[in-house]
Amino acid sequence: MVDFPGYSLSGVVASFFFVLLSMKQSDDFRVIGSAHPTLVMVGEDALLTCQLLPKRTTRHMEVRWYRSELSTPVFLYGDGAEVTEMQMEEYRGRVEWIEDNVTEGSVALKIHNIRPSDHGQYWCHFQEGNYCGETSLLLNVAGLGSDPYIHMDGSVESGLQLVCTAKGWFPEPQISWQDIRGEKLLTISKHSIQDEDGLFYVESTLVVRNVSTEIVSCFIYSPTLTEERGSDISIPEKLQTELASLKVIGPSQPILVRVGEDIQLTCSLSPKTDAQSMEVRWVRSHRYPAVYVYMDGDHVAGEQMAEYRGRTALVSDAINEGRLTLQINNARTSDDGKYQCLFEKDGVYQEADLDLKIVGLGSSPRISMEALKDGETKLKCTSEGWFPQPHVQWRDMEGKTIPSVSQDLTQGSQGLFHVEAFLLVKNSSVVNVTCSISNPLLGEEKMTTFSPSEPGMNFSWKILLILGLLPLVGAVGLIWRKSCRKVNETLDPNTAHSELILSEGNERVLLTFSLHLREPQQHLQGKHKDLEEVLKASEVRMRNTRK
């Protein structure tokens, strides 16, 4: 491995781009590769080769294999050794440099354990001094997945619903239905999704209106491999199975759960039937991936949706009666919506729908005021933590609705709504207003009442009160200095006014007062007069103590 001692990474990158700009296409050699794509199955090894012409040794050259960016190679060979500093992370430990024919100008790169993400174009790049040459190669990755499996809904009320599923395919395969005569049947829906390994799961739904139809087939076809796999189902035979005569019962009403609480989704077989040998699946819109899968007495973790991992468990102990309860811990807003509970055995399933409503009761509204021109005031009501979208109203003191100037509802990273509602008022037109925010599902609301005239009054009277008390505080100090003699005087704390605090030792008087933001003007004026009387009374008691 080649290191770059004494150089920073940014310096190396800058030098690399300087060299890149100064490179020229060589007239002395050219690079050729395979004219046809290289086809490799998932999990196998791929061998990519390219050749210098005319044939010459490559030991003194830099050879670089890359995908889209020359600066981040799949593999880099320089100065007779492998250079790994800039290598793409997903190829570390998976590529091997084959040196068998480097003296003849032939180089090869082996990629082990091929993945779907390896599919695509590669470049083989040679550099000698300021001269370079390169060619491209195409690597086709393919995966032959499982045979299709046909699931039949046991209910025949609106026709037979068949679902064909298969997984492990790459690239995305084609899926089709045929009747016993080989004629194509029209599907009502198709769905495909890539799993964490990049392989495709496919699902197709067919409704058979004529229940006398005997055999229906499903086929999965890979255009890359030109291979097909198929399965068929005998409808009369499936209608005789155990589950065809059963029903699945779920909650008749929506399930309301608050954010952060635990969810319980219960469904049961009717009539009561032992479900231990059945597959039970809770799903959202498609069978795979699932919210939870119970099979052969255990949880199938490999088919679970990522957002439910570590949050689910079966809590029912009545499986032998066909009743199961799935608990989802710590409810999130993303859990809100429709669910299905499916019981399946021998390719026949029955299902029930469940409607989960996640609710969040937000914080109490806070109202702030902004003074505008022309004597108008803008009020802003804010609150957060609501779900679903709450209903916001301004109301006057009689309970009548006042239209908002504007409302802004935004969802945070957890899906909860943040509310801002604005109201424009004139101080003379509204005595007080209420901001009300309610949750439509819970039927609960939180509100705050606000008087537009109070904030300005509070502030001005707070200043006036402080300024008015300063002379009184000075008077107390003057009285104290005049009456101070070299005698020990103490005050009785039991007779001191509630607005006065005595110092340690009960020898001095400390003035204290509190301002309440929502006190009316008359009360503040009255408190001012009360403090004057308190100070006068204290002066009299101090004089009487000295006599």
N, C-alpha and C positions, 0 to 999 in steps of 0.2 A: 504494500500500500504506500502511496506517495503522500507525504505531508507537505505543508507550506510553513516551515518554521520562520518566525520573525515577520510574518505578513498577516494583516487583518483580513477577515472574510470580505469586507467591502472593497479593500484594495485588490484582492484577487478577482472579484467580480468586475471591477472597473478595468483591470488589465485584460480580462477575458474579452470584454466588449471592444476594447481598443484593437486587439488582435483580430477579432471577428470582422471589424470594419475594414481592416487592411488586407483580408484574405482575397485571393483571386482564384478563379477556376483554372485548374491545371491543364496544360496542353500535353503534358507528359504521360498522364494516365487518366483512365475513366473507371467508373464503378458500375457493375451490373449485378442484378439480383434475379430472383425467380420471377418469371413472367406470369405465373399463376398464383392465386392465393394459397396459403398454407392452411389446411383444415386440421384442427386439433380438437379432441373431445375434452370437456371439462374434467379436470383431475389428472390428465395426462401431461407429458412434457412436450414442449414445442422447440424445434430447432430452426433458427433463422440463419441463413448464410448469404454472403455476398463476395464478389470476386473483383480483384484489381486486374485491369488489362492495360498494357501488356503485363504478364505475370511478373511479379517482383516481390521481394520480402517486405513485410509490414512491421518488422520489429522496431525500426527507428521512427515509425509514424504514430500519430495519435489516431485511435479508432474510437468513434463515439456512436452508440446506438441510442436513439431518442424517439419520443412520440411526437409531440407538437412543439416543444421548446428545446432548442439546442443547449440552453444553459442548465436544464434539469434532465440529465440523461438517464436512460434505463441502465446503461453500463458505459463506463469510460476506461479505456486502456491508454496509458501514456508512459513513456520512459521505461518500457518493459515491465510495467506493473499495473495493477488495478487501482483506480482512484475512486474512492467512495464518498468523498465530502459532499458532492452535489447530487448524488444519486437519488432518484425518486424513491420515496419511503416505501411504497407498496412493492418494490422489487428487491429490497434489501434481503439478502439471504435466499433469494429464489432464482438468481441468474448465475450462469457458469460460462466462462470464457474458454472456448475450444481452440487450442493452439496447434492442432495436428498439421495444418497445411499453410501456416503463416509465411513460410519461406517461398511459397508459390503464389502469395497474394490472396489466399482464400481464408476468410475469417468466418467464424460461426458463434452464435450465441444461443445457449440453451436456457429456456425458461421452464422451471419446474412447477408442477402442480397448477396447471392452467386454470384461471378463473374467468368468469364472464367479462369482468372488467378489462381483461387483457385483449379482448377483441378489438381489432382496428388496424390502423396504419402505423408502420415503424420505418425509421430512416437509418441507413447505414452510412456513416460519414467518415471520410479519411482526410487527414490534414498532414501535410509535409511542408514545414516552414510556413510561408505565406500562401501556399497553394492548397486547394482542397477539391474534393469530389464526393458525390453522394448519390445514393439511389434509394428508392422506397420499396417496401414489401408489405403485403397485406396478410394479416393473420385472422383467419375466420375461426371463431370458437363456437362450438355447438354442444348442446346437452340434450340427450334423449331421456325424457322424463318418464313418469309412471304411466301405466295404462289408464285410460279414462274409467271413472267409476260413476255409475248412474244411481242417483238417489230418487225415490218416488214418494211424493206426498200421498199419504194414505187417504186424504179427503178427496171425494169425487164430486162434491157439490157443484163446482163450476168447471169441471174437466180435470183431468189428471195433470199435475205439474211434475215435470221431470227436470232434475238438475244434474248436469254432467260436469265432473271436476277432474282435474289432473294437475300435478305439480312436478317441478324439477326440470322444466324445459328451457332451452335457450337456443337461438333467440325466440321471441314470442311465436308460438305455433298458431296454426289455424285450427278452428274447431267447427264441426258440422254434425247435423243429424240426418239420418236416412230412415225411411220405412222399410218394410220387409221386401219391397220391390226395388229398392235402391234409389228411390226418388228422394230428392232433398226436401227437408222439412224446415219451415221458417221458425226461427227462435224469437222469443219475446225480449231477451236481454243477453248480453255478453259482458264479461268482466275479467280483467287480468291485472295482476300485480306482481312486482318483483320482491322477493324476500331479501333478507340481509345478505345472502350470498350472491344475489343478482339473478337467481333463477326464477322463472315465471310460474305462477299459479294461474290457471285459467278456469273459468266457470261459465256455463251456458245453460239457460233455462228454456224449456220447451213446454207448451201446454197442449195436451192431446184432448181434443173435444170429443172424439169418438172413442168411448170406453171399450168398444169391441175390438179396437186395434190390438193385435197380438204381440208383435215384436217391433221394437224401436232400437236403432243402433246409434252410437256416438263415436266420432272419429277425431283423433288429434293428429295433425300433419305438420312435419318440419320441412319447410322449403329448403333450408340449407342442406339437410341430410337426405332430402327426398324420401323420407321414411314416414310411415303412418302406423298408428296403433288404434285399435277399436274395441268397443265392448257393446253388448246388446242386453236388453232387458225384456223379459216375458211378462207383460202386464197382467194377464189373467192369473199367472202363478203368484205374483207379488200381492195381488188383492186378497189372496187366501192367507197371508201371513198374520201373525199375532197383532202387530201394530196397526194394521189396516182397520181393525175393529175398535181401536182405542181413540181417545181424544186427550189433548193436553189443555189443562185449565190454568189460566193466569189471572192476575188481578183485574177486576172489572173497572177499576178507577185508576187514574194516574197516581203514581207514587211520588209524594213530595218529600224531599230530603234537603236539609240545609247544608250549605257549603261547610266542609270540614267534618261533617257527621258520617256515619257508616250507612251504606246502602244495602238493602236486602231484597233480592229478586227471587221470588218463590213461584214455582210452577209444579203441577202434579198431574199424574195420569188418572183418567177416569174411564172405566172403573179402576179401583186401586189395583196396581200390578207391580210386581217386583221389577225394579229397574237396574239391578246390580250388573246384569249382563248386557245392558244397553249402552249406547253412546249418547251422552247428554251434552248439548252444546249451547252456550249463550253467545249470540252474535249481534252485530249491529246491522249493517246493510248487506253483508255477504258472509258466506260460510267460513271463509278464510281471509285474513287471520281472524281468530275468534277472541271474544272477551275471556272465555274459559271453556275448556273441554275436559269432560270426565269420560274416561274409557277404561274398561277392564279394572275397575276399582281404584283408579288413580288419575291424577291430573296430568294432562299432556302439555307440558310447558312449551314444546317446540312450535305449537300452533297458536300461541297467545300473542295478542297485540302488545307492542312494546309499552304502551301507556298504562296497561293494567298489570304488568309484571310486579310482583311483590306486594300487590294490594288486594288480592282475591283469595278466597277460601270457601270451601263448602262447609256450612254450619248445620245442615239438616242431618238428623239421625233416622229419618224415615224413608231411606232409599228402598227398603224392602216393600214399602207401600206405594212407591212411585212418586214420592214428594221430595223435592230437592230445593234447597235455598242457597243461592250464591250471595256471599257478602263481599262488597267492594268497600274497602276502607278509605277514609279521608276523601269524601266526595269533592269533585272538582266541577267547574262549570262545563268543561269539555265532556263530562259524563252525561250531560243532559241529552235527552232524545229517545228514539225508539230502540227497543231491544226485541229479540226473538229467542224463545227457548225451544230447542228441538230435541226430541227423543227419537233415536233411530236404532233399528235392528233389522238385519238381513236386507239392507238396502231400502227399507221403507221407513219414512219418518212422519211424525206428527209435530205440529208446532203451535205455539201460542205467542201473541204479541203482548209486550209490556211497554208502558209509557212512563218514562222517568222524568220528573221535573225537578231540576236543581234550583234552589232558591237561596238568595242572600239578602239579609236585612242589613242595610248600610248604616252609616253613622248618622247622628243627629245633624240636621242642617246648621250651617254657620252663615250668618249674614254680615256682610261688610258694606260700608258706605263710601261713596266717592262723590264729592261736591262738584257740580258742573256749573257752567255759565247760566245766566238768566234765572238763578235761584232754583234750578232743578237738581235732583239728587239721583244718582244711579246706585241701586242696591244689587249686590251679587250674593246669591245663595249657592253654597257649595256643600257637597257630601260625597262620600265614596263607599265602596263595598257592596253595591247593589247587583242583584241578578234575579230574573232577567231585567231587561230595560225597564226602569221605574217610571212612574207617572209623576210629573212635577207640576205644582200649582202654586200661584200666589193668590191670597185671599185677603179681603179687607176685614175690618172689625165686625162686620155683620155676616161674614162667611161667604160673601159674594166673590166669584172668581175675577181676578185682575189679569188681563193678558200679559204674558211676558214679552219683553222686547226681543229676546233671543234665548235659545237653550243650546247647550253643548254637552252631548253625552259621548264619552270615550271609554273604550275598554282597555284595561291594563294588561300586563303580561299574564295574569291569572284569570283573565276573562271577566273580571268584575267591572261594573260601570262606575265611572266618576262623573258627577253631575255638576254643571254650572248653569244657573238660570239668572237672567238679568231683568230688572224692573226699573222703569224710569218714573219718578214721582216728583210732585211739587210739595214743598213742606206744608203748604196751606191746604192741600187737597186731600191728604190722607193722614189720619191720626196715628194709626198703627197698621202693620201688615204682617201676614203670616206666610211663611214658606213651608209648604207641605210636600213631602216626598213619600210615595206609597209603593208597595210591592203588589202588583195585580194578582199574583197567585196566592199570597198569604192573606191578603186583605188587611194588611197592617200598614200604618204610616208613622212617620216621625215628622215633627214640625217644630218650628221656632218662630216666636212672635217678636216683632221689632217695631219701635216707634222712631220714624225718621227724624223727629225733632230732638230726641234725647242726646245723641252723641255730641252734637255741637254744644248744647247746653252743658253737658257734663264737663267738657273740656274747659269752657270759658269760666264756669263757676268754680272749677277746681283751682284755676289760676287766681281768680278773685279771692277765694277763701284763703289760699296760702298767703297772698299779699296782705289781706286784712288781718291775718293772725300774726304777721311779723311784728307790728307795734306792740301787740299784747305780750308776745314773748319777751320783747325788750323791756316792757314794764315789769314783768316778773323778775328779770335780772336786776333792774334798778332797785326794786323793793328789797330784794335779797341783799344787795350790797349795803344799802342804808341800814338794814336791820341786823347786819352781821356783827356780832361781838364775840369776845373770847369767852363764850359760855357754851356748854353742851346743850343743844336744843334737839329735840326729837319730835317727829310728827306721828300722829296716831293713824296707822294704815286702815283701821276699821272705819274711820270717818272720812277718808279721802274720797274725792269724787271718782266715778268710774272712768272719766276721761283723763285722770292724772295718774302718773306712775311715780312712786317714791323711790329714791336712790337707796343703795345698800346702807344700812344703818338708820334709815328713815330721817336723814338730816337735810335732804334736798328734794325739790319737786321737779319732776320731768313732765313736760307737756306732751300729750299724744292725741292724735285724732285720726280718724279713718274716713276715706272718701269712697262712697259707693257710686259706681258709674251710672246707675239707673235711678238715683235719688232725685226727686223733683226739686225745683228751685226753692219752693217755700220751705222745705225741710232743711236745705242747706243754710238758708238765712236764719232759720230758727236755731240750728246748731251753733252758728256764729255767735248769736246772742247768749246762748247757754254757756259757751266757753268764757265770755266776758264775766258773767255772773260767777262762774266757778273760780276764776282768777281773783275776783274781788273777795269772795268768801275765804279763799285760801290766805289772802293777805291779812284779813281780820284775825283768822285763827293763829297765824304766826305771831302777830303782835300780842295777842292775849297770852300766848305761851311764854313770852319774855317777861311779862309782868309778874 
